[in-house]
Amino acid sequence: MSIKGVIEARCPKGCEAFEAEIWSFIHGDKSPELREAVAAKECNLLVCPECQGLFFAEAPYIYFEPAADILAFVFPESFRAEEERWRRKMAEDFISLKKALGGKMPLDTEPELFFGLDDIAALLNAEAYRAEEVEVMEAVAAELGLCLYRVRRGFARRLGIPASLPYAPARKGEVVTRANMIAGLQKLLAANDRLTAYQSYLDGLRASAEQALPPARV
Ligand SMILES: [Zn+2]
């Protein structure tokens, strides 16, 4: 679940400081409305009680979305000048967080450092776009009777490939192979040629005979 904290907020216009509640830990899977706020660059937006001006809290927060392998340490834009310092802080906090979350954190989740509003919002919006393409693909694959191979989300993101891939077993019960994945992708693209991420992945697979399949989601 998501957690709030209290900070002493200072309006950039120099008004009197005030106490404000902000989100310090956001669980994107469990709090979709907060995921939307981060994606819309509205998270931890405060209203000054004196001048009614809007400004963002000068406080870091953690954005966690285990289903997508996202663990983001988000620092205010003004912290960027001291990136190395905050990178060290992130490494320390990551160790404490791992202990606090116990087995709830996927073991291969890598923490990522963000500053300001734009980059974390861009990541979440790009993930939403990719998820839509996967949804369309899975609907087409179901119609065509193709099997699905689900890739670890963080791995797919780093490689820029779809997180769910179709394959066409040559006989019943055949496991996924490079060859039956190429066959599955060809059938998919023959039925729907707008799935551009799948065309790119097929081109890459064909271009390199040694290319191994990406690791499966567990
Ligand atoms: Zn103010």
Boltz pocket constraint, residues with backbone or C-beta under 6 A from the ligand:
constraints:
  - pocket:
      binder: B
      contacts: [[A, 11], [A, 12], [A, 13], [A, 14], [A, 15], [A, 48], [A, 49], [A, 50], [A, 51], [A, 52], [A, 53]]
      max_distance: 6.0
